[in-house]
Amino acid sequence: MKKNLLKLVTGIFLIALSFNANAQIDVGGGLSIFSDNVTNLALQGRAQFGITESIRVAPSFNFIFGDFSGTEINGDLHYLFNVTESVTVYPLAGLGLTSGGGRSNLGLNLGGGANFGITETLKIFAELKTVLLIDFYSPIVIGGGVLYTIGG
């Protein structure tokens, strides 16, 4: 199942790049807090690829540690609303695969977030989402971090 989700995320990434070769690409990382029955922290690596001016793909990888240790691979879509020249908000939906404790679970990501432009190439992001997992806990995830623009 992990390999299939990785193939899906890679495919979405390649499709996004083929739609717009000059697409803006943001890469970076941050921290997330997963909260349900227990609270866990995660280190996150992520990228954002513009498909159109208002839609982007955002794959990410989380290394979760705490009472539950594991990994999470996500592929989210963002629909962008430009509030100001430097502030963008978005609802998000996507798929994720959480693995740990000898099991893997596919989940549906639903939530929203915002990007705050600090400079032309540096952004801060904040995100709140729930991960609806099959036969497992469904945490609320609060995350934030820094993104660097390398394309566009």
Chimera marker file (.cmm) of the C-alpha trace (Angstrom):
<marker_set name="trace">
<marker id="1" x="0.000" y="0.000" z="0.000" r="1" g="1" b="0" radius="0.5"/>
<marker id="2" x="2.895" y="2.389" z="0.790" r="1" g="1" b="0" radius="0.5"/>
<marker id="3" x="4.358" y="1.857" z="-2.663" r="1" g="1" b="0" radius="0.5"/>
<marker id="4" x="0.997" y="2.538" z="-4.319" r="1" g="1" b="0" radius="0.5"/>
<marker id="5" x="0.507" y="5.807" z="-2.432" r="1" g="1" b="0" radius="0.5"/>
<marker id="6" x="4.069" y="6.860" z="-3.208" r="1" g="1" b="0" radius="0.5"/>
<marker id="7" x="3.380" y="6.151" z="-6.890" r="1" g="1" b="0" radius="0.5"/>
<marker id="8" x="0.170" y="8.211" z="-6.657" r="1" g="1" b="0" radius="0.5"/>
<marker id="9" x="1.931" y="11.186" z="-5.060" r="1" g="1" b="0" radius="0.5"/>
<marker id="10" x="4.770" y="10.952" z="-7.618" r="1" g="1" b="0" radius="0.5"/>
<marker id="11" x="2.231" y="10.784" z="-10.458" r="1" g="1" b="0" radius="0.5"/>
<marker id="12" x="0.371" y="13.864" z="-9.170" r="1" g="1" b="0" radius="0.5"/>
<marker id="13" x="3.716" y="15.677" z="-8.907" r="1" g="1" b="0" radius="0.5"/>
<marker id="14" x="4.648" y="14.824" z="-12.511" r="1" g="1" b="0" radius="0.5"/>
<marker id="15" x="1.212" y="15.778" z="-13.828" r="1" g="1" b="0" radius="0.5"/>
<marker id="16" x="1.418" y="19.103" z="-11.987" r="1" g="1" b="0" radius="0.5"/>
<marker id="17" x="4.786" y="19.883" z="-13.552" r="1" g="1" b="0" radius="0.5"/>
<marker id="18" x="3.602" y="18.912" z="-17.031" r="1" g="1" b="0" radius="0.5"/>
<marker id="19" x="0.657" y="21.329" z="-16.853" r="1" g="1" b="0" radius="0.5"/>
<marker id="20" x="2.895" y="24.296" z="-16.156" r="1" g="1" b="0" radius="0.5"/>
<marker id="21" x="6.637" y="23.917" z="-16.725" r="1" g="1" b="0" radius="0.5"/>
<marker id="22" x="7.197" y="27.376" z="-15.206" r="1" g="1" b="0" radius="0.5"/>
<marker id="23" x="5.152" y="26.544" z="-12.115" r="1" g="1" b="0" radius="0.5"/>
<marker id="24" x="6.082" y="28.028" z="-8.795" r="1" g="1" b="0" radius="0.5"/>
<marker id="25" x="7.634" y="25.365" z="-6.585" r="1" g="1" b="0" radius="0.5"/>
<marker id="26" x="7.971" y="25.824" z="-2.840" r="1" g="1" b="0" radius="0.5"/>
<marker id="27" x="9.974" y="23.432" z="-0.666" r="1" g="1" b="0" radius="0.5"/>
<marker id="28" x="10.545" y="23.432" z="3.059" r="1" g="1" b="0" radius="0.5"/>
<marker id="29" x="9.693" y="21.892" z="6.356" r="1" g="1" b="0" radius="0.5"/>
<marker id="30" x="8.187" y="22.403" z="9.725" r="1" g="1" b="0" radius="0.5"/>
<marker id="31" x="6.624" y="20.871" z="12.809" r="1" g="1" b="0" radius="0.5"/>
<marker id="32" x="3.192" y="19.364" z="13.350" r="1" g="1" b="0" radius="0.5"/>
<marker id="33" x="1.242" y="18.393" z="16.448" r="1" g="1" b="0" radius="0.5"/>
<marker id="34" x="-1.021" y="15.331" z="16.094" r="1" g="1" b="0" radius="0.5"/>
<marker id="35" x="-3.735" y="15.230" z="18.750" r="1" g="1" b="0" radius="0.5"/>
<marker id="36" x="-6.354" y="12.570" z="19.453" r="1" g="1" b="0" radius="0.5"/>
<marker id="37" x="-6.136" y="10.239" z="22.452" r="1" g="1" b="0" radius="0.5"/>
<marker id="38" x="-2.443" y="11.143" z="22.750" r="1" g="1" b="0" radius="0.5"/>
<marker id="39" x="-0.377" y="14.050" z="21.487" r="1" g="1" b="0" radius="0.5"/>
<marker id="40" x="2.567" y="13.450" z="19.168" r="1" g="1" b="0" radius="0.5"/>
<marker id="41" x="4.998" y="15.734" z="17.389" r="1" g="1" b="0" radius="0.5"/>
<marker id="42" x="6.146" y="15.333" z="13.806" r="1" g="1" b="0" radius="0.5"/>
<marker id="43" x="8.935" y="16.713" z="11.655" r="1" g="1" b="0" radius="0.5"/>
<marker id="44" x="7.616" y="17.542" z="8.207" r="1" g="1" b="0" radius="0.5"/>
<marker id="45" x="9.139" y="17.920" z="4.773" r="1" g="1" b="0" radius="0.5"/>
<marker id="46" x="6.871" y="19.336" z="2.094" r="1" g="1" b="0" radius="0.5"/>
<marker id="47" x="6.640" y="20.824" z="-1.359" r="1" g="1" b="0" radius="0.5"/>
<marker id="48" x="3.981" y="22.838" z="-3.180" r="1" g="1" b="0" radius="0.5"/>
<marker id="49" x="3.532" y="22.844" z="-6.965" r="1" g="1" b="0" radius="0.5"/>
<marker id="50" x="1.207" y="25.203" z="-8.805" r="1" g="1" b="0" radius="0.5"/>
<marker id="51" x="-1.033" y="23.471" z="-11.345" r="1" g="1" b="0" radius="0.5"/>
<marker id="52" x="-2.988" y="26.629" z="-12.158" r="1" g="1" b="0" radius="0.5"/>
<marker id="53" x="-3.060" y="30.072" z="-10.533" r="1" g="1" b="0" radius="0.5"/>
<marker id="54" x="-5.665" y="28.857" z="-8.041" r="1" g="1" b="0" radius="0.5"/>
<marker id="55" x="-4.870" y="25.125" z="-7.600" r="1" g="1" b="0" radius="0.5"/>
<marker id="56" x="-1.718" y="23.481" z="-6.305" r="1" g="1" b="0" radius="0.5"/>
<marker id="57" x="-0.541" y="20.035" z="-5.241" r="1" g="1" b="0" radius="0.5"/>
<marker id="58" x="1.186" y="19.700" z="-1.872" r="1" g="1" b="0" radius="0.5"/>
<marker id="59" x="2.947" y="16.382" z="-1.153" r="1" g="1" b="0" radius="0.5"/>
<marker id="60" x="4.453" y="15.993" z="2.310" r="1" g="1" b="0" radius="0.5"/>
<marker id="61" x="6.224" y="13.481" z="4.517" r="1" g="1" b="0" radius="0.5"/>
<marker id="62" x="5.977" y="13.402" z="8.318" r="1" g="1" b="0" radius="0.5"/>
<marker id="63" x="8.182" y="11.562" z="10.783" r="1" g="1" b="0" radius="0.5"/>
<marker id="64" x="5.984" y="11.161" z="13.877" r="1" g="1" b="0" radius="0.5"/>
<marker id="65" x="7.482" y="10.631" z="17.328" r="1" g="1" b="0" radius="0.5"/>
<marker id="66" x="6.035" y="10.408" z="20.825" r="1" g="1" b="0" radius="0.5"/>
<marker id="67" x="3.550" y="7.829" z="22.167" r="1" g="1" b="0" radius="0.5"/>
<marker id="68" x="2.878" y="6.817" z="18.549" r="1" g="1" b="0" radius="0.5"/>
<marker id="69" x="5.982" y="6.632" z="16.374" r="1" g="1" b="0" radius="0.5"/>
<marker id="70" x="5.689" y="6.252" z="12.634" r="1" g="1" b="0" radius="0.5"/>
<marker id="71" x="5.563" y="7.970" z="9.273" r="1" g="1" b="0" radius="0.5"/>
<marker id="72" x="2.938" y="9.661" z="7.178" r="1" g="1" b="0" radius="0.5"/>
<marker id="73" x="2.919" y="10.382" z="3.438" r="1" g="1" b="0" radius="0.5"/>
<marker id="74" x="0.346" y="12.890" z="2.144" r="1" g="1" b="0" radius="0.5"/>
<marker id="75" x="-0.807" y="14.224" z="-1.191" r="1" g="1" b="0" radius="0.5"/>
<marker id="76" x="-3.085" y="17.261" z="-0.782" r="1" g="1" b="0" radius="0.5"/>
<marker id="77" x="-4.766" y="19.677" z="-3.180" r="1" g="1" b="0" radius="0.5"/>
<marker id="78" x="-5.091" y="23.361" z="-2.209" r="1" g="1" b="0" radius="0.5"/>
<marker id="79" x="-7.592" y="25.817" z="-3.714" r="1" g="1" b="0" radius="0.5"/>
<marker id="80" x="-5.987" y="29.246" z="-3.295" r="1" g="1" b="0" radius="0.5"/>
<marker id="81" x="-7.617" y="32.534" z="-2.281" r="1" g="1" b="0" radius="0.5"/>
<marker id="82" x="-5.271" y="35.537" z="-2.391" r="1" g="1" b="0" radius="0.5"/>
<marker id="83" x="-6.261" y="37.738" z="0.542" r="1" g="1" b="0" radius="0.5"/>
<marker id="84" x="-3.463" y="40.242" z="-0.063" r="1" g="1" b="0" radius="0.5"/>
<marker id="85" x="-0.350" y="40.224" z="-2.212" r="1" g="1" b="0" radius="0.5"/>
<marker id="86" x="1.533" y="38.344" z="0.517" r="1" g="1" b="0" radius="0.5"/>
<marker id="87" x="-1.243" y="36.314" z="2.229" r="1" g="1" b="0" radius="0.5"/>
<marker id="88" x="-2.945" y="33.272" z="0.677" r="1" g="1" b="0" radius="0.5"/>
<marker id="89" x="-5.537" y="31.063" z="2.388" r="1" g="1" b="0" radius="0.5"/>
<marker id="90" x="-6.764" y="27.687" z="1.167" r="1" g="1" b="0" radius="0.5"/>
<marker id="91" x="-9.069" y="24.782" z="1.916" r="1" g="1" b="0" radius="0.5"/>
<marker id="92" x="-7.388" y="21.430" z="1.390" r="1" g="1" b="0" radius="0.5"/>
<marker id="93" x="-8.357" y="17.853" z="0.615" r="1" g="1" b="0" radius="0.5"/>
<marker id="94" x="-6.159" y="14.857" z="-0.024" r="1" g="1" b="0" radius="0.5"/>
<marker id="95" x="-5.047" y="11.356" z="0.784" r="1" g="1" b="0" radius="0.5"/>
<marker id="96" x="-2.535" y="10.157" z="3.326" r="1" g="1" b="0" radius="0.5"/>
<marker id="97" x="-0.910" y="6.923" z="4.407" r="1" g="1" b="0" radius="0.5"/>
<marker id="98" x="0.059" y="6.595" z="8.069" r="1" g="1" b="0" radius="0.5"/>
<marker id="99" x="2.365" y="3.749" z="9.117" r="1" g="1" b="0" radius="0.5"/>
<marker id="100" x="3.548" y="2.744" z="12.551" r="1" g="1" b="0" radius="0.5"/>
<marker id="101" x="3.176" y="0.111" z="15.208" r="1" g="1" b="0" radius="0.5"/>
<marker id="102" x="3.215" y="-2.652" z="12.600" r="1" g="1" b="0" radius="0.5"/>
<marker id="103" x="0.231" y="-1.337" z="10.627" r="1" g="1" b="0" radius="0.5"/>
<marker id="104" x="-0.579" y="1.070" z="7.802" r="1" g="1" b="0" radius="0.5"/>
<marker id="105" x="-3.778" y="3.067" z="7.345" r="1" g="1" b="0" radius="0.5"/>
<marker id="106" x="-5.117" y="5.074" z="4.432" r="1" g="1" b="0" radius="0.5"/>
<marker id="107" x="-6.841" y="8.319" z="5.349" r="1" g="1" b="0" radius="0.5"/>
<marker id="108" x="-8.682" y="11.321" z="3.960" r="1" g="1" b="0" radius="0.5"/>
<marker id="109" x="-7.194" y="14.757" z="4.750" r="1" g="1" b="0" radius="0.5"/>
<marker id="110" x="-9.600" y="17.699" z="5.169" r="1" g="1" b="0" radius="0.5"/>
<marker id="111" x="-8.703" y="21.160" z="6.431" r="1" g="1" b="0" radius="0.5"/>
<marker id="112" x="-7.260" y="24.511" z="5.553" r="1" g="1" b="0" radius="0.5"/>
<marker id="113" x="-4.244" y="26.717" z="5.876" r="1" g="1" b="0" radius="0.5"/>
<marker id="114" x="-2.475" y="29.927" z="4.990" r="1" g="1" b="0" radius="0.5"/>
<marker id="115" x="0.820" y="31.107" z="3.533" r="1" g="1" b="0" radius="0.5"/>
<marker id="116" x="2.377" y="34.383" z="4.631" r="1" g="1" b="0" radius="0.5"/>
<marker id="117" x="4.985" y="35.869" z="2.301" r="1" g="1" b="0" radius="0.5"/>
<marker id="118" x="7.995" y="37.232" z="4.174" r="1" g="1" b="0" radius="0.5"/>
<marker id="119" x="10.102" y="37.958" z="1.079" r="1" g="1" b="0" radius="0.5"/>
<marker id="120" x="9.672" y="37.059" z="-2.601" r="1" g="1" b="0" radius="0.5"/>
<marker id="121" x="11.238" y="33.646" z="-1.963" r="1" g="1" b="0" radius="0.5"/>
<marker id="122" x="10.462" y="32.949" z="1.719" r="1" g="1" b="0" radius="0.5"/>
<marker id="123" x="7.056" y="32.047" z="3.191" r="1" g="1" b="0" radius="0.5"/>
<marker id="124" x="5.677" y="30.883" z="6.509" r="1" g="1" b="0" radius="0.5"/>
<marker id="125" x="2.808" y="28.377" z="6.423" r="1" g="1" b="0" radius="0.5"/>
<marker id="126" x="0.210" y="27.380" z="9.007" r="1" g="1" b="0" radius="0.5"/>
<marker id="127" x="-2.252" y="24.525" z="8.582" r="1" g="1" b="0" radius="0.5"/>
<marker id="128" x="-5.075" y="22.809" z="10.470" r="1" g="1" b="0" radius="0.5"/>
<marker id="129" x="-6.542" y="19.530" z="9.231" r="1" g="1" b="0" radius="0.5"/>
<marker id="130" x="-8.105" y="16.296" z="10.310" r="1" g="1" b="0" radius="0.5"/>
<marker id="131" x="-6.988" y="12.944" z="8.977" r="1" g="1" b="0" radius="0.5"/>
<marker id="132" x="-9.906" y="10.532" z="8.731" r="1" g="1" b="0" radius="0.5"/>
<marker id="133" x="-8.202" y="7.131" z="8.999" r="1" g="1" b="0" radius="0.5"/>
<marker id="134" x="-9.787" y="3.746" z="8.329" r="1" g="1" b="0" radius="0.5"/>
<marker id="135" x="-9.877" y="1.562" z="11.487" r="1" g="1" b="0" radius="0.5"/>
<marker id="136" x="-7.535" y="3.845" z="13.417" r="1" g="1" b="0" radius="0.5"/>
<marker id="137" x="-7.528" y="7.106" z="15.350" r="1" g="1" b="0" radius="0.5"/>
<marker id="138" x="-8.413" y="10.273" z="13.407" r="1" g="1" b="0" radius="0.5"/>
<marker id="139" x="-6.184" y="13.052" z="14.706" r="1" g="1" b="0" radius="0.5"/>
<marker id="140" x="-6.431" y="16.797" z="14.437" r="1" g="1" b="0" radius="0.5"/>
<marker id="141" x="-3.146" y="18.048" z="12.981" r="1" g="1" b="0" radius="0.5"/>
<marker id="142" x="-1.828" y="21.564" z="13.602" r="1" g="1" b="0" radius="0.5"/>
<marker id="143" x="1.293" y="22.414" z="11.627" r="1" g="1" b="0" radius="0.5"/>
<marker id="144" x="3.516" y="25.221" z="10.586" r="1" g="1" b="0" radius="0.5"/>
<marker id="145" x="6.867" y="25.903" z="9.034" r="1" g="1" b="0" radius="0.5"/>
<marker id="146" x="8.923" y="27.666" z="6.397" r="1" g="1" b="0" radius="0.5"/>
<marker id="147" x="8.867" y="27.362" z="2.598" r="1" g="1" b="0" radius="0.5"/>
<marker id="148" x="11.447" y="28.527" z="0.062" r="1" g="1" b="0" radius="0.5"/>
<marker id="149" x="10.436" y="29.269" z="-3.547" r="1" g="1" b="0" radius="0.5"/>
<marker id="150" x="12.701" y="27.658" z="-6.125" r="1" g="1" b="0" radius="0.5"/>
<marker id="151" x="10.631" y="28.064" z="-9.302" r="1" g="1" b="0" radius="0.5"/>
<marker id="152" x="8.182" y="30.323" z="-11.018" r="1" g="1" b="0" radius="0.5"/>
<link id1="1" id2="2" r="1" g="1" b="0" radius="0.2"/>
<link id1="2" id2="3" r="1" g="1" b="0" radius="0.2"/>
<link id1="3" id2="4" r="1" g="1" b="0" radius="0.2"/>
<link id1="4" id2="5" r="1" g="1" b="0" radius="0.2"/>
<link id1="5" id2="6" r="1" g="1" b="0" radius="0.2"/>
<link id1="6" id2="7" r="1" g="1" b="0" radius="0.2"/>
<link id1="7" id2="8" r="1" g="1" b="0" radius="0.2"/>
<link id1="8" id2="9" r="1" g="1" b="0" radius="0.2"/>
<link id1="9" id2="10" r="1" g="1" b="0" radius="0.2"/>
<link id1="10" id2="11" r="1" g="1" b="0" radius="0.2"/>
<link id1="11" id2="12" r="1" g="1" b="0" radius="0.2"/>
<link id1="12" id2="13" r="1" g="1" b="0" radius="0.2"/>
<link id1="13" id2="14" r="1" g="1" b="0" radius="0.2"/>
<link id1="14" id2="15" r="1" g="1" b="0" radius="0.2"/>
<link id1="15" id2="16" r="1" g="1" b="0" radius="0.2"/>
<link id1="16" id2="17" r="1" g="1" b="0" radius="0.2"/>
<link id1="17" id2="18" r="1" g="1" b="0" radius="0.2"/>
<link id1="18" id2="19" r="1" g="1" b="0" radius="0.2"/>
<link id1="19" id2="20" r="1" g="1" b="0" radius="0.2"/>
<link id1="20" id2="21" r="1" g="1" b="0" radius="0.2"/>
<link id1="21" id2="22" r="1" g="1" b="0" radius="0.2"/>
<link id1="22" id2="23" r="1" g="1" b="0" radius="0.2"/>
<link id1="23" id2="24" r="1" g="1" b="0" radius="0.2"/>
<link id1="24" id2="25" r="1" g="1" b="0" radius="0.2"/>
<link id1="25" id2="26" r="1" g="1" b="0" radius="0.2"/>
<link id1="26" id2="27" r="1" g="1" b="0" radius="0.2"/>
<link id1="27" id2="28" r="1" g="1" b="0" radius="0.2"/>
<link id1="28" id2="29" r="1" g="1" b="0" radius="0.2"/>
<link id1="29" id2="30" r="1" g="1" b="0" radius="0.2"/>
<link id1="30" id2="31" r="1" g="1" b="0" radius="0.2"/>
<link id1="31" id2="32" r="1" g="1" b="0" radius="0.2"/>
<link id1="32" id2="33" r="1" g="1" b="0" radius="0.2"/>
<link id1="33" id2="34" r="1" g="1" b="0" radius="0.2"/>
<link id1="34" id2="35" r="1" g="1" b="0" radius="0.2"/>
<link id1="35" id2="36" r="1" g="1" b="0" radius="0.2"/>
<link id1="36" id2="37" r="1" g="1" b="0" radius="0.2"/>
<link id1="37" id2="38" r="1" g="1" b="0" radius="0.2"/>
<link id1="38" id2="39" r="1" g="1" b="0" radius="0.2"/>
<link id1="39" id2="40" r="1" g="1" b="0" radius="0.2"/>
<link id1="40" id2="41" r="1" g="1" b="0" radius="0.2"/>
<link id1="41" id2="42" r="1" g="1" b="0" radius="0.2"/>
<link id1="42" id2="43" r="1" g="1" b="0" radius="0.2"/>
<link id1="43" id2="44" r="1" g="1" b="0" radius="0.2"/>
<link id1="44" id2="45" r="1" g="1" b="0" radius="0.2"/>
<link id1="45" id2="46" r="1" g="1" b="0" radius="0.2"/>
<link id1="46" id2="47" r="1" g="1" b="0" radius="0.2"/>
<link id1="47" id2="48" r="1" g="1" b="0" radius="0.2"/>
<link id1="48" id2="49" r="1" g="1" b="0" radius="0.2"/>
<link id1="49" id2="50" r="1" g="1" b="0" radius="0.2"/>
<link id1="50" id2="51" r="1" g="1" b="0" radius="0.2"/>
<link id1="51" id2="52" r="1" g="1" b="0" radius="0.2"/>
<link id1="52" id2="53" r="1" g="1" b="0" radius="0.2"/>
<link id1="53" id2="54" r="1" g="1" b="0" radius="0.2"/>
<link id1="54" id2="55" r="1" g="1" b="0" radius="0.2"/>
<link id1="55" id2="56" r="1" g="1" b="0" radius="0.2"/>
<link id1="56" id2="57" r="1" g="1" b="0" radius="0.2"/>
<link id1="57" id2="58" r="1" g="1" b="0" radius="0.2"/>
<link id1="58" id2="59" r="1" g="1" b="0" radius="0.2"/>
<link id1="59" id2="60" r="1" g="1" b="0" radius="0.2"/>
<link id1="60" id2="61" r="1" g="1" b="0" radius="0.2"/>
<link id1="61" id2="62" r="1" g="1" b="0" radius="0.2"/>
<link id1="62" id2="63" r="1" g="1" b="0" radius="0.2"/>
<link id1="63" id2="64" r="1" g="1" b="0" radius="0.2"/>
<link id1="64" id2="65" r="1" g="1" b="0" radius="0.2"/>
<link id1="65" id2="66" r="1" g="1" b="0" radius="0.2"/>
<link id1="66" id2="67" r="1" g="1" b="0" radius="0.2"/>
<link id1="67" id2="68" r="1" g="1" b="0" radius="0.2"/>
<link id1="68" id2="69" r="1" g="1" b="0" radius="0.2"/>
<link id1="69" id2="70" r="1" g="1" b="0" radius="0.2"/>
<link id1="70" id2="71" r="1" g="1" b="0" radius="0.2"/>
<link id1="71" id2="72" r="1" g="1" b="0" radius="0.2"/>
<link id1="72" id2="73" r="1" g="1" b="0" radius="0.2"/>
<link id1="73" id2="74" r="1" g="1" b="0" radius="0.2"/>
<link id1="74" id2="75" r="1" g="1" b="0" radius="0.2"/>
<link id1="75" id2="76" r="1" g="1" b="0" radius="0.2"/>
<link id1="76" id2="77" r="1" g="1" b="0" radius="0.2"/>
<link id1="77" id2="78" r="1" g="1" b="0" radius="0.2"/>
<link id1="78" id2="79" r="1" g="1" b="0" radius="0.2"/>
<link id1="79" id2="80" r="1" g="1" b="0" radius="0.2"/>
<link id1="80" id2="81" r="1" g="1" b="0" radius="0.2"/>
<link id1="81" id2="82" r="1" g="1" b="0" radius="0.2"/>
<link id1="82" id2="83" r="1" g="1" b="0" radius="0.2"/>
<link id1="83" id2="84" r="1" g="1" b="0" radius="0.2"/>
<link id1="84" id2="85" r="1" g="1" b="0" radius="0.2"/>
<link id1="85" id2="86" r="1" g="1" b="0" radius="0.2"/>
<link id1="86" id2="87" r="1" g="1" b="0" radius="0.2"/>
<link id1="87" id2="88" r="1" g="1" b="0" radius="0.2"/>
<link id1="88" id2="89" r="1" g="1" b="0" radius="0.2"/>
<link id1="89" id2="90" r="1" g="1" b="0" radius="0.2"/>
<link id1="90" id2="91" r="1" g="1" b="0" radius="0.2"/>
<link id1="91" id2="92" r="1" g="1" b="0" radius="0.2"/>
<link id1="92" id2="93" r="1" g="1" b="0" radius="0.2"/>
<link id1="93" id2="94" r="1" g="1" b="0" radius="0.2"/>
<link id1="94" id2="95" r="1" g="1" b="0" radius="0.2"/>
<link id1="95" id2="96" r="1" g="1" b="0" radius="0.2"/>
<link id1="96" id2="97" r="1" g="1" b="0" radius="0.2"/>
<link id1="97" id2="98" r="1" g="1" b="0" radius="0.2"/>
<link id1="98" id2="99" r="1" g="1" b="0" radius="0.2"/>
<link id1="99" id2="100" r="1" g="1" b="0" radius="0.2"/>
<link id1="100" id2="101" r="1" g="1" b="0" radius="0.2"/>
<link id1="101" id2="102" r="1" g="1" b="0" radius="0.2"/>
<link id1="102" id2="103" r="1" g="1" b="0" radius="0.2"/>
<link id1="103" id2="104" r="1" g="1" b="0" radius="0.2"/>
<link id1="104" id2="105" r="1" g="1" b="0" radius="0.2"/>
<link id1="105" id2="106" r="1" g="1" b="0" radius="0.2"/>
<link id1="106" id2="107" r="1" g="1" b="0" radius="0.2"/>
<link id1="107" id2="108" r="1" g="1" b="0" radius="0.2"/>
<link id1="108" id2="109" r="1" g="1" b="0" radius="0.2"/>
<link id1="109" id2="110" r="1" g="1" b="0" radius="0.2"/>
<link id1="110" id2="111" r="1" g="1" b="0" radius="0.2"/>
<link id1="111" id2="112" r="1" g="1" b="0" radius="0.2"/>
<link id1="112" id2="113" r="1" g="1" b="0" radius="0.2"/>
<link id1="113" id2="114" r="1" g="1" b="0" radius="0.2"/>
<link id1="114" id2="115" r="1" g="1" b="0" radius="0.2"/>
<link id1="115" id2="116" r="1" g="1" b="0" radius="0.2"/>
<link id1="116" id2="117" r="1" g="1" b="0" radius="0.2"/>
<link id1="117" id2="118" r="1" g="1" b="0" radius="0.2"/>
<link id1="118" id2="119" r="1" g="1" b="0" radius="0.2"/>
<link id1="119" id2="120" r="1" g="1" b="0" radius="0.2"/>
<link id1="120" id2="121" r="1" g="1" b="0" radius="0.2"/>
<link id1="121" id2="122" r="1" g="1" b="0" radius="0.2"/>
<link id1="122" id2="123" r="1" g="1" b="0" radius="0.2"/>
<link id1="123" id2="124" r="1" g="1" b="0" radius="0.2"/>
<link id1="124" id2="125" r="1" g="1" b="0" radius="0.2"/>
<link id1="125" id2="126" r="1" g="1" b="0" radius="0.2"/>
<link id1="126" id2="127" r="1" g="1" b="0" radius="0.2"/>
<link id1="127" id2="128" r="1" g="1" b="0" radius="0.2"/>
<link id1="128" id2="129" r="1" g="1" b="0" radius="0.2"/>
<link id1="129" id2="130" r="1" g="1" b="0" radius="0.2"/>
<link id1="130" id2="131" r="1" g="1" b="0" radius="0.2"/>
<link id1="131" id2="132" r="1" g="1" b="0" radius="0.2"/>
<link id1="132" id2="133" r="1" g="1" b="0" radius="0.2"/>
<link id1="133" id2="134" r="1" g="1" b="0" radius="0.2"/>
<link id1="134" id2="135" r="1" g="1" b="0" radius="0.2"/>
<link id1="135" id2="136" r="1" g="1" b="0" radius="0.2"/>
<link id1="136" id2="137" r="1" g="1" b="0" radius="0.2"/>
<link id1="137" id2="138" r="1" g="1" b="0" radius="0.2"/>
<link id1="138" id2="139" r="1" g="1" b="0" radius="0.2"/>
<link id1="139" id2="140" r="1" g="1" b="0" radius="0.2"/>
<link id1="140" id2="141" r="1" g="1" b="0" radius="0.2"/>
<link id1="141" id2="142" r="1" g="1" b="0" radius="0.2"/>
<link id1="142" id2="143" r="1" g="1" b="0" radius="0.2"/>
<link id1="143" id2="144" r="1" g="1" b="0" radius="0.2"/>
<link id1="144" id2="145" r="1" g="1" b="0" radius="0.2"/>
<link id1="145" id2="146" r="1" g="1" b="0" radius="0.2"/>
<link id1="146" id2="147" r="1" g="1" b="0" radius="0.2"/>
<link id1="147" id2="148" r="1" g="1" b="0" radius="0.2"/>
<link id1="148" id2="149" r="1" g="1" b="0" radius="0.2"/>
<link id1="149" id2="150" r="1" g="1" b="0" radius="0.2"/>
<link id1="150" id2="151" r="1" g="1" b="0" radius="0.2"/>
<link id1="151" id2="152" r="1" g="1" b="0" radius="0.2"/>
</marker_set>
